[in-house]
Amino acid sequence: IIENNGYSMGTSQERSSAHPSKGLAARADAYGMEWDQINGEDLYEVRARTQVAIDRAHRDCRPTVLEIDTYRYKGHSVADANAEKYRTKEEIQRQMNEHDPLTRWKDQLISEGHVTEDSFKAMMKEAGEEAEAAAQFAQQSPFPDESEILDDVYWEVDHQTEAGRTGRHFFH
């Protein structure tokens, strides 16, 4: 997954890329990989198109490069903590007002009659409490044993097969 916020530190992708309109995920073509570019402001689109990649991985054992376009409200690091050096306050505020994914999702749920303003606030409060409880659980949990470092991370390779010997698991 590429989280593309359009900037590399303080340099915009428009200024730094030879082909900014193609996006970054298109580079997967050179490796014979599927790819998709997704509007990160639309939670339904993110979910639906991510599911396509998940299904492909399960069905075909093939990777997908997903580029999710988003916006970075703050600097990338201490070196560019003041994002106003390369963006205006108005641009940042406009992005917050008009393109915030949660606000857009809330507005869509309300307009479709799924929630009210009050029930959405209650849902977000409950989700925040659940996230906080999960974070506390993680912080209070012991680190896993070193012997588990590769568990659930990499596919177990059968070195007796051609794919296992050559590393060509994905490119048929």
Helices and strands as residue ranges (DSSP letters): E 2-4, E 7-8, E 11-12, H 13-16, G 20-22, G 25-31, E 34-39, H 43-60, E 64-69, G 78-80, G 83-85, H 89-99, H 101-111, H 117-140, G 146-148, H 162-166
